[in-house]
Amino acid sequence: MQRNHVSSSRIRSVGWENDILEIEFNDGSIYHYHNVSQSEYLSFIHSGSLGTALSQLDKVHSYNRVN
């Protein structure tokens, strides 16, 4: 999955494909968030604070570390 660099103190890059949001953190860890719609992804990447938006995703989507 292609990820795009983002400006965040915790997150290095994000990508989305087939309802999976992929997040690469600054420490190099990569997580997949499942059942994330395209509209949720777009709201996430355009949010004022990716950290705050990620906290909301943590509450409603399952996720796992992939590396």
mmCIF file as gemmi writes it, N, C-alpha and C atoms, coordinates in Angstrom:
data_model
loop_
_atom_site.group_PDB
_atom_site.id
_atom_site.type_symbol
_atom_site.label_atom_id
_atom_site.label_alt_id
_atom_site.label_comp_id
_atom_site.label_asym_id
_atom_site.label_entity_id
_atom_site.label_seq_id
_atom_site.pdbx_PDB_ins_code
_atom_site.Cartn_x
_atom_site.Cartn_y
_atom_site.Cartn_z
_atom_site.occupancy
_atom_site.B_iso_or_equiv
_atom_site.pdbx_formal_charge
_atom_site.auth_seq_id
_atom_site.auth_asym_id
_atom_site.pdbx_PDB_model_num
ATOM 1 N N . MET Axp A 1 ? 0.845 -1.174 0 1 0 ? 1 A 1
ATOM 2 C CA . MET Axp A 1 ? 0 0 0 1 0 ? 1 A 1
ATOM 3 C C . MET Axp A 1 ? 0.893 1.242 0 1 0 ? 1 A 1
ATOM 4 N N . GLN Axp A 2 ? 0.539 2.192 -0.795 1 0 ? 2 A 1
ATOM 5 C CA . GLN Axp A 2 ? 1.291 3.445 -0.845 1 0 ? 2 A 1
ATOM 6 C C . GLN Axp A 2 ? 0.858 4.341 0.306 1 0 ? 2 A 1
ATOM 7 N N . ARG Axp A 3 ? 1.839 4.868 1.025 1 0 ? 3 A 1
ATOM 8 C CA . ARG Axp A 3 ? 1.561 5.798 2.113 1 0 ? 3 A 1
ATOM 9 C C . ARG Axp A 3 ? 2.083 7.184 1.742 1 0 ? 3 A 1
ATOM 10 N N . ASN Axp A 4 ? 1.448 8.196 2.302 1 0 ? 4 A 1
ATOM 11 C CA . ASN Axp A 4 ? 1.859 9.582 2.093 1 0 ? 4 A 1
ATOM 12 C C . ASN Axp A 4 ? 2.359 10.161 3.405 1 0 ? 4 A 1
ATOM 13 N N . HIS Axp A 5 ? 3.447 10.904 3.325 1 0 ? 5 A 1
ATOM 14 C CA . HIS Axp A 5 ? 4.02 11.547 4.502 1 0 ? 5 A 1
ATOM 15 C C . HIS Axp A 5 ? 3.024 12.562 5.069 1 0 ? 5 A 1
ATOM 16 N N . VAL Axp A 6 ? 2.964 12.617 6.401 1 0 ? 6 A 1
ATOM 17 C CA . VAL Axp A 6 ? 2.097 13.59 7.072 1 0 ? 6 A 1
ATOM 18 C C . VAL Axp A 6 ? 2.914 14.368 8.093 1 0 ? 6 A 1
ATOM 19 N N . SER Axp A 7 ? 2.407 15.506 8.466 1 0 ? 7 A 1
ATOM 20 C CA . SER Axp A 7 ? 3.052 16.332 9.477 1 0 ? 7 A 1
ATOM 21 C C . SER Axp A 7 ? 2.4 16.048 10.823 1 0 ? 7 A 1
ATOM 22 N N . SER Axp A 8 ? 3.107 15.276 11.65 1 0 ? 8 A 1
ATOM 23 C CA . SER Axp A 8 ? 2.574 14.883 12.945 1 0 ? 8 A 1
ATOM 24 C C . SER Axp A 8 ? 3.732 14.543 13.868 1 0 ? 8 A 1
ATOM 25 N N . SER Axp A 9 ? 3.541 14.762 15.154 1 0 ? 9 A 1
ATOM 26 C CA . SER Axp A 9 ? 4.591 14.422 16.11 1 0 ? 9 A 1
ATOM 27 C C . SER Axp A 9 ? 4.679 12.922 16.351 1 0 ? 9 A 1
ATOM 28 N N . ARG Axp A 10 ? 3.622 12.167 16.05 1 0 ? 10 A 1
ATOM 29 C CA . ARG Axp A 10 ? 3.601 10.715 16.286 1 0 ? 10 A 1
ATOM 30 C C . ARG Axp A 10 ? 3.597 9.885 15.015 1 0 ? 10 A 1
ATOM 31 N N . ILE Axp A 11 ? 3.049 10.43 13.934 1 0 ? 11 A 1
ATOM 32 C CA . ILE Axp A 11 ? 2.784 9.644 12.731 1 0 ? 11 A 1
ATOM 33 C C . ILE Axp A 11 ? 3.67 10.117 11.59 1 0 ? 11 A 1
ATOM 34 N N . ARG Axp A 12 ? 4.333 9.167 10.915 1 0 ? 12 A 1
ATOM 35 C CA . ARG Axp A 12 ? 5.208 9.497 9.782 1 0 ? 12 A 1
ATOM 36 C C . ARG Axp A 12 ? 4.44 9.502 8.465 1 0 ? 12 A 1
ATOM 37 N N . SER Axp A 13 ? 3.597 8.463 8.246 1 0 ? 13 A 1
ATOM 38 C CA . SER Axp A 13 ? 2.889 8.372 6.968 1 0 ? 13 A 1
ATOM 39 C C . SER Axp A 13 ? 1.607 7.576 7.139 1 0 ? 13 A 1
ATOM 40 N N . VAL Axp A 14 ? 0.668 7.799 6.205 1 0 ? 14 A 1
ATOM 41 C CA . VAL Axp A 14 ? -0.605 7.08 6.217 1 0 ? 14 A 1
ATOM 42 C C . VAL Axp A 14 ? -0.987 6.69 4.793 1 0 ? 14 A 1
ATOM 43 N N . GLY Axp A 15 ? -1.734 5.604 4.697 1 0 ? 15 A 1
ATOM 44 C CA . GLY Axp A 15 ? -2.264 5.165 3.417 1 0 ? 15 A 1
ATOM 45 C C . GLY Axp A 15 ? -3.597 4.483 3.638 1 0 ? 15 A 1
ATOM 46 N N . TRP Axp A 16 ? -4.358 4.334 2.582 1 0 ? 16 A 1
ATOM 47 C CA . TRP Axp A 16 ? -5.672 3.688 2.682 1 0 ? 16 A 1
ATOM 48 C C . TRP Axp A 16 ? -5.93 2.894 1.416 1 0 ? 16 A 1
ATOM 49 N N . GLU Axp A 17 ? -6.439 1.676 1.589 1 0 ? 17 A 1
ATOM 50 C CA . GLU Axp A 17 ? -6.794 0.828 0.454 1 0 ? 17 A 1
ATOM 51 C C . GLU Axp A 17 ? -7.728 -0.267 0.946 1 0 ? 17 A 1
ATOM 52 N N . ASN Axp A 18 ? -8.816 -0.482 0.212 1 0 ? 18 A 1
ATOM 53 C CA . ASN Axp A 18 ? -9.757 -1.57 0.521 1 0 ? 18 A 1
ATOM 54 C C . ASN Axp A 18 ? -10.198 -1.576 1.985 1 0 ? 18 A 1
ATOM 55 N N . ASP Axp A 19 ? -10.57 -0.409 2.487 1 0 ? 19 A 1
ATOM 56 C CA . ASP Axp A 19 ? -11.069 -0.235 3.853 1 0 ? 19 A 1
ATOM 57 C C . ASP Axp A 19 ? -10.042 -0.54 4.939 1 0 ? 19 A 1
ATOM 58 N N . ILE Axp A 20 ? -8.758 -0.504 4.596 1 0 ? 20 A 1
ATOM 59 C CA . ILE Axp A 20 ? -7.688 -0.635 5.582 1 0 ? 20 A 1
ATOM 60 C C . ILE Axp A 20 ? -6.893 0.665 5.603 1 0 ? 20 A 1
ATOM 61 N N . LEU Axp A 21 ? -6.816 1.25 6.781 1 0 ? 21 A 1
ATOM 62 C CA . LEU Axp A 21 ? -5.99 2.43 7 1 0 ? 21 A 1
ATOM 63 C C . LEU Axp A 21 ? -4.65 1.948 7.54 1 0 ? 21 A 1
ATOM 64 N N . GLU Axp A 22 ? -3.579 2.285 6.851 1 0 ? 22 A 1
ATOM 65 C CA . GLU Axp A 22 ? -2.241 1.887 7.282 1 0 ? 22 A 1
ATOM 66 C C . GLU Axp A 22 ? -1.531 3.112 7.829 1 0 ? 22 A 1
ATOM 67 N N . ILE Axp A 23 ? -1.025 2.987 9.044 1 0 ? 23 A 1
ATOM 68 C CA . ILE Axp A 23 ? -0.339 4.093 9.7 1 0 ? 23 A 1
ATOM 69 C C . ILE Axp A 23 ? 1.068 3.66 10.068 1 0 ? 23 A 1
ATOM 70 N N . GLU Axp A 24 ? 2.034 4.447 9.621 1 0 ? 24 A 1
ATOM 71 C CA . GLU Axp A 24 ? 3.425 4.243 10.025 1 0 ? 24 A 1
ATOM 72 C C . GLU Axp A 24 ? 3.755 5.312 11.058 1 0 ? 24 A 1
ATOM 73 N N . PHE Axp A 25 ? 4.16 4.858 12.233 1 0 ? 25 A 1
ATOM 74 C CA . PHE Axp A 25 ? 4.511 5.778 13.305 1 0 ? 25 A 1
ATOM 75 C C . PHE Axp A 25 ? 5.981 6.177 13.195 1 0 ? 25 A 1
ATOM 76 N N . ASN Axp A 26 ? 6.341 7.231 13.89 1 0 ? 26 A 1
ATOM 77 C CA . ASN Axp A 26 ? 7.707 7.736 13.814 1 0 ? 26 A 1
ATOM 78 C C . ASN Axp A 26 ? 8.744 6.732 14.301 1 0 ? 26 A 1
ATOM 79 N N . ASP Axp A 27 ? 8.345 5.769 15.125 1 0 ? 27 A 1
ATOM 80 C CA . ASP Axp A 27 ? 9.29 4.75 15.592 1 0 ? 27 A 1
ATOM 81 C C . ASP Axp A 27 ? 9.46 3.614 14.584 1 0 ? 27 A 1
ATOM 82 N N . GLY Axp A 28 ? 8.765 3.702 13.439 1 0 ? 28 A 1
ATOM 83 C CA . GLY Axp A 28 ? 8.873 2.694 12.391 1 0 ? 28 A 1
ATOM 84 C C . GLY Axp A 28 ? 7.816 1.611 12.447 1 0 ? 28 A 1
ATOM 85 N N . SER Axp A 29 ? 7.037 1.549 13.515 1 0 ? 29 A 1
ATOM 86 C CA . SER Axp A 29 ? 5.982 0.539 13.596 1 0 ? 29 A 1
ATOM 87 C C . SER Axp A 29 ? 4.858 0.883 12.623 1 0 ? 29 A 1
ATOM 88 N N . ILE Axp A 30 ? 4.232 -0.155 12.076 1 0 ? 30 A 1
ATOM 89 C CA . ILE Axp A 30 ? 3.148 0.007 11.107 1 0 ? 30 A 1
ATOM 90 C C . ILE Axp A 30 ? 1.93 -0.747 11.621 1 0 ? 30 A 1
ATOM 91 N N . TYR Axp A 31 ? 0.798 -0.078 11.599 1 0 ? 31 A 1
ATOM 92 C CA . TYR Axp A 31 ? -0.459 -0.661 12.056 1 0 ? 31 A 1
ATOM 93 C C . TYR Axp A 31 ? -1.495 -0.589 10.954 1 0 ? 31 A 1
ATOM 94 N N . HIS Axp A 32 ? -2.369 -1.601 10.934 1 0 ? 32 A 1
ATOM 95 C CA . HIS Axp A 32 ? -3.533 -1.607 10.053 1 0 ? 32 A 1
ATOM 96 C C . HIS Axp A 32 ? -4.779 -1.414 10.905 1 0 ? 32 A 1
ATOM 97 N N . TYR Axp A 33 ? -5.597 -0.461 10.518 1 0 ? 33 A 1
ATOM 98 C CA . TYR Axp A 33 ? -6.908 -0.233 11.128 1 0 ? 33 A 1
ATOM 99 C C . TYR Axp A 33 ? -7.942 -0.757 10.144 1 0 ? 33 A 1
ATOM 100 N N . HIS Axp A 34 ? -8.836 -1.622 10.629 1 0 ? 34 A 1
ATOM 101 C CA . HIS Axp A 34 ? -9.746 -2.356 9.757 1 0 ? 34 A 1
ATOM 102 C C . HIS Axp A 34 ? -11.118 -1.689 9.641 1 0 ? 34 A 1
ATOM 103 N N . ASN Axp A 35 ? -11.75 -1.896 8.488 1 0 ? 35 A 1
ATOM 104 C CA . ASN Axp A 35 ? -13.104 -1.397 8.211 1 0 ? 35 A 1
ATOM 105 C C . ASN Axp A 35 ? -13.202 0.123 8.303 1 0 ? 35 A 1
ATOM 106 N N . VAL Axp A 36 ? -12.179 0.803 7.799 1 0 ? 36 A 1
ATOM 107 C CA . VAL Axp A 36 ? -12.167 2.268 7.761 1 0 ? 36 A 1
ATOM 108 C C . VAL Axp A 36 ? -12.649 2.695 6.373 1 0 ? 36 A 1
ATOM 109 N N . SER Axp A 37 ? -13.768 3.382 6.332 1 0 ? 37 A 1
ATOM 110 C CA . SER Axp A 37 ? -14.316 3.807 5.043 1 0 ? 37 A 1
ATOM 111 C C . SER Axp A 37 ? -13.449 4.905 4.43 1 0 ? 37 A 1
ATOM 112 N N . GLN Axp A 38 ? -13.649 5.127 3.144 1 0 ? 38 A 1
ATOM 113 C CA . GLN Axp A 38 ? -12.895 6.185 2.476 1 0 ? 38 A 1
ATOM 114 C C . GLN Axp A 38 ? -13.212 7.546 3.086 1 0 ? 38 A 1
ATOM 115 N N . SER Axp A 39 ? -14.46 7.77 3.428 1 0 ? 39 A 1
ATOM 116 C CA . SER Axp A 39 ? -14.815 9.063 4.028 1 0 ? 39 A 1
ATOM 117 C C . SER Axp A 39 ? -14.159 9.228 5.403 1 0 ? 39 A 1
ATOM 118 N N . GLU Axp A 40 ? -14.051 8.153 6.177 1 0 ? 40 A 1
ATOM 119 C CA . GLU Axp A 40 ? -13.352 8.231 7.465 1 0 ? 40 A 1
ATOM 120 C C . GLU Axp A 40 ? -11.869 8.527 7.256 1 0 ? 40 A 1
ATOM 121 N N . TYR Axp A 41 ? -11.283 7.884 6.248 1 0 ? 41 A 1
ATOM 122 C CA . TYR Axp A 41 ? -9.876 8.129 5.924 1 0 ? 41 A 1
ATOM 123 C C . TYR Axp A 41 ? -9.656 9.595 5.559 1 0 ? 41 A 1
ATOM 124 N N . LEU Axp A 42 ? -10.512 10.125 4.697 1 0 ? 42 A 1
ATOM 125 C CA . LEU Axp A 42 ? -10.37 11.521 4.28 1 0 ? 42 A 1
ATOM 126 C C . LEU Axp A 42 ? -10.549 12.474 5.457 1 0 ? 42 A 1
ATOM 127 N N . SER Axp A 43 ? -11.503 12.184 6.324 1 0 ? 43 A 1
ATOM 128 C CA . SER Axp A 43 ? -11.687 13.005 7.527 1 0 ? 43 A 1
ATOM 129 C C . SER Axp A 43 ? -10.451 12.94 8.409 1 0 ? 43 A 1
ATOM 130 N N . PHE Axp A 44 ? -9.868 11.749 8.517 1 0 ? 44 A 1
ATOM 131 C CA . PHE Axp A 44 ? -8.673 11.566 9.338 1 0 ? 44 A 1
ATOM 132 C C . PHE Axp A 44 ? -7.515 12.406 8.817 1 0 ? 44 A 1
ATOM 133 N N . ILE Axp A 45 ? -7.205 12.279 7.526 1 0 ? 45 A 1
ATOM 134 C CA . ILE Axp A 45 ? -6.02 12.973 7.011 1 0 ? 45 A 1
ATOM 135 C C . ILE Axp A 45 ? -6.209 14.488 6.933 1 0 ? 45 A 1
ATOM 136 N N . HIS Axp A 46 ? -7.456 14.948 6.946 1 0 ? 46 A 1
ATOM 137 C CA . HIS Axp A 46 ? -7.709 16.388 6.893 1 0 ? 46 A 1
ATOM 138 C C . HIS Axp A 46 ? -8.047 16.976 8.264 1 0 ? 46 A 1
ATOM 139 N N . SER Axp A 47 ? -7.902 16.165 9.3 1 0 ? 47 A 1
ATOM 140 C CA . SER Axp A 47 ? -8.218 16.656 10.643 1 0 ? 47 A 1
ATOM 141 C C . SER Axp A 47 ? -7.142 17.633 11.105 1 0 ? 47 A 1
ATOM 142 N N . GLY Axp A 48 ? -7.498 18.473 12.031 1 0 ? 48 A 1
ATOM 143 C CA . GLY Axp A 48 ? -6.54 19.436 12.561 1 0 ? 48 A 1
ATOM 144 C C . GLY Axp A 48 ? -5.438 18.789 13.375 1 0 ? 48 A 1
ATOM 145 N N . SER Axp A 49 ? -5.755 17.651 14.001 1 0 ? 49 A 1
ATOM 146 C CA . SER Axp A 49 ? -4.784 16.931 14.816 1 0 ? 49 A 1
ATOM 147 C C . SER Axp A 49 ? -4.902 15.443 14.523 1 0 ? 49 A 1
ATOM 148 N N . LEU Axp A 50 ? -3.88 14.88 13.898 1 0 ? 50 A 1
ATOM 149 C CA . LEU Axp A 50 ? -3.922 13.448 13.597 1 0 ? 50 A 1
ATOM 150 C C . LEU Axp A 50 ? -3.915 12.614 14.873 1 0 ? 50 A 1
ATOM 151 N N . GLY Axp A 51 ? -3.23 13.082 15.906 1 0 ? 51 A 1
ATOM 152 C CA . GLY Axp A 51 ? -3.203 12.352 17.173 1 0 ? 51 A 1
ATOM 153 C C . GLY Axp A 51 ? -4.583 12.239 17.792 1 0 ? 51 A 1
ATOM 154 N N . THR Axp A 52 ? -5.318 13.336 17.793 1 0 ? 52 A 1
ATOM 155 C CA . THR Axp A 52 ? -6.684 13.324 18.324 1 0 ? 52 A 1
ATOM 156 C C . THR Axp A 52 ? -7.585 12.455 17.463 1 0 ? 52 A 1
ATOM 157 N N . ALA Axp A 53 ? -7.45 12.576 16.155 1 0 ? 53 A 1
ATOM 158 C CA . ALA Axp A 53 ? -8.261 11.762 15.244 1 0 ? 53 A 1
ATOM 159 C C . ALA Axp A 53 ? -7.945 10.284 15.419 1 0 ? 53 A 1
ATOM 160 N N . LEU Axp A 54 ? -6.678 9.963 15.645 1 0 ? 54 A 1
ATOM 161 C CA . LEU Axp A 54 ? -6.29 8.568 15.85 1 0 ? 54 A 1
ATOM 162 C C . LEU Axp A 54 ? -6.902 8.019 17.13 1 0 ? 54 A 1
ATOM 163 N N . SER Axp A 55 ? -6.966 8.824 18.171 1 0 ? 55 A 1
ATOM 164 C CA . SER Axp A 55 ? -7.596 8.388 19.421 1 0 ? 55 A 1
ATOM 165 C C . SER Axp A 55 ? -9.047 7.994 19.19 1 0 ? 55 A 1
ATOM 166 N N . GLN Axp A 56 ? -9.734 8.706 18.307 1 0 ? 56 A 1
ATOM 167 C CA . GLN Axp A 56 ? -11.117 8.371 17.983 1 0 ? 56 A 1
ATOM 168 C C . GLN Axp A 56 ? -11.196 7.068 17.196 1 0 ? 56 A 1
ATOM 169 N N . LEU Axp A 57 ? -10.273 6.871 16.251 1 0 ? 57 A 1
ATOM 170 C CA . LEU Axp A 57 ? -10.259 5.619 15.48 1 0 ? 57 A 1
ATOM 171 C C . LEU Axp A 57 ? -10.008 4.424 16.382 1 0 ? 57 A 1
ATOM 172 N N . ASP Axp A 58 ? -9.122 4.591 17.37 1 0 ? 58 A 1
ATOM 173 C CA . ASP Axp A 58 ? -8.807 3.507 18.307 1 0 ? 58 A 1
ATOM 174 C C . ASP Axp A 58 ? -10.057 2.988 19.006 1 0 ? 58 A 1
ATOM 175 N N . LYS Axp A 59 ? -11.021 3.857 19.219 1 0 ? 59 A 1
ATOM 176 C CA . LYS Axp A 59 ? -12.23 3.496 19.961 1 0 ? 59 A 1
ATOM 177 C C . LYS Axp A 59 ? -13.228 2.704 19.131 1 0 ? 59 A 1
ATOM 178 N N . VAL Axp A 60 ? -13.186 2.851 17.803 1 0 ? 60 A 1
ATOM 179 C CA . VAL Axp A 60 ? -14.244 2.248 16.985 1 0 ? 60 A 1
ATOM 180 C C . VAL Axp A 60 ? -13.759 1.231 15.955 1 0 ? 60 A 1
ATOM 181 N N . HIS Axp A 61 ? -12.445 1.111 15.762 1 0 ? 61 A 1
ATOM 182 C CA . HIS Axp A 61 ? -11.925 0.182 14.758 1 0 ? 61 A 1
ATOM 183 C C . HIS Axp A 61 ? -10.904 -0.76 15.377 1 0 ? 61 A 1
ATOM 184 N N . SER Axp A 62 ? -10.964 -2.017 14.959 1 0 ? 62 A 1
ATOM 185 C CA . SER Axp A 62 ? -9.926 -2.951 15.386 1 0 ? 62 A 1
ATOM 186 C C . SER Axp A 62 ? -8.656 -2.647 14.607 1 0 ? 62 A 1
ATOM 187 N N . TYR Axp A 63 ? -7.531 -2.986 15.187 1 0 ? 63 A 1
ATOM 188 C CA . TYR Axp A 63 ? -6.249 -2.718 14.535 1 0 ? 63 A 1
ATOM 189 C C . TYR Axp A 63 ? -5.23 -3.75 14.979 1 0 ? 63 A 1
ATOM 190 N N . ASN Axp A 64 ? -4.188 -3.889 14.19 1 0 ? 64 A 1
ATOM 191 C CA . ASN Axp A 64 ? -3.097 -4.782 14.547 1 0 ? 64 A 1
ATOM 192 C C . ASN Axp A 64 ? -1.79 -4.262 13.974 1 0 ? 64 A 1
ATOM 193 N N . ARG Axp A 65 ? -0.716 -4.624 14.665 1 0 ? 65 A 1
ATOM 194 C CA . ARG Axp A 65 ? 0.618 -4.258 14.19 1 0 ? 65 A 1
ATOM 195 C C . ARG Axp A 65 ? 1.019 -5.244 13.105 1 0 ? 65 A 1
ATOM 196 N N . VAL Axp A 66 ? 1.601 -4.741 12.025 1 0 ? 66 A 1
ATOM 197 C CA . VAL Axp A 66 ? 1.949 -5.612 10.894 1 0 ? 66 A 1
ATOM 198 C C . VAL Axp A 66 ? 3.451 -5.769 10.702 1 0 ? 66 A 1
ATOM 199 N N . ASN Axp A 67 ? 4.257 -5.131 11.518 1 0 ? 67 A 1
ATOM 200 C CA . ASN Axp A 67 ? 5.705 -5.343 11.412 1 0 ? 67 A 1
ATOM 201 C C . ASN Axp A 67 ? 6.321 -5.501 12.777 1 0 ? 67 A 1
